[in-house]
Amino acid sequence: MKELEDRILKDGVVLGGEVLKVDNFLNHQIDPKLMQSIGNEFADYFSDKGITRIVTIESSGIAPAVFAGLALGVPVVFARKQKSLTLTDELYSTEVYSFTKNATSTIVISKKFLDKTDRILLIDDFLANGQAAKGLIRLCKAANAQVMGVGIVIEKSFQIGRQLLEEENYDVYSLARIRAFEEGQVKFVEKEME
Amino acid sequence: MKELEDRILKDGVVLGGEVLKVDNFLNHQIDPKLMQSIGNEFADYFSDKGITRIVTIESSGIAPAVFAGLALGVPVVFARKQKSLTLTDELYSTEVYSFTKNATSTIVISKKFLDKTDRILLIDDFLANGQAAKGLIRLCKAANAQVMGVGIVIEKSFQIGRQLLEEENYDVYSLARIRAFEEGQVKFVEKEME
């Protein structure tokens, strides 16, 4: 998605070897107009999948997910991150390991908001090692809901997340795919390489 | 806002004496269409205030705030909740006490995203004791930004939040104002009482 790639080149900041900071428009400050374009793009791509609900994770997944939800006419559920495992019959929960933070957190979704008849579109801001996405998939599976696709705003294609999801045959649609950071510059996957 | 009041009557659940659970459309599952109506309503009401930026707090403030931001054509910044105070020159931070959770948390905004020329609209999902709103106001004041108004989705008018904000002359616009919970039923402030 050219609008997003241009914005990453303009405002993204490469930190250390593998971290891209996009807090100017996605992770802390949000550009609503760009989020609307992103949401509409996800909705277009997954329009024929019979999506009944979108699942994302707080906090940076919420903005792109609500615009996709508006365009598809479906509700959005955001998984909550908890500090500790709260065991309750009312929640689906799973643990997610973050390589960036070197820490495990628990994510939960109320059982009320996932149903076995659901056809789910997962949306998240980043795909890197795929642990968050796989956690969301486990929550959906626990409800016997069907995951119809995964929409990602920014994919770090040099990490293993996409491969892990494709091995399980998920349709992963990433709006910006980063091949590498070279001398602090973002290099995207070229179209013919996709 | 009738659409919101009707939704609260239909899907809100009164827990204990003073808690209203609206996780069906605002706090866990989100209704994007309702959030769009809410955002547009805030944008209309504050349209002549020269708003340059919206400030909210993760996670439930984000959806109404991005739609208001889209309608007003301004960026949205969400304050992040931190477990502990991370002292850094790059952040404005303040402590916020939650009566519901009986706990203090730290909220932060990067200094990059608040400017002394800013005319800020604050948006939050709930106004009860006003501690979160007052915390956001302190962050804006630390940046010498001007708070032009406060947009609230649901106000518990029997708690002290609105009074605290009005004492400091803030224009508080709440889309649903709850006068009381009577026998588990939500009672709104009547128009002539506003």
Interface residues (C-beta under 8 A of the other chain):
Chain A: D23 N24 F25 H28 Q29 I30 D31 P32 K33 M35 Q36 E58 S59 I62 A63 A65 V66 F67 G69 L70 G73 P75 V76 V77 F78 R80 K83 I109 S110 K112 F113
Chain B: D23 N24 F25 H28 Q29 I30 D31 P32 K33 M35 Q36 E58 S59 I62 A63 A65 V66 F67 G69 L70 G73 P75 V76 V77 F78 R80 K83 I109 S110 K112 F113
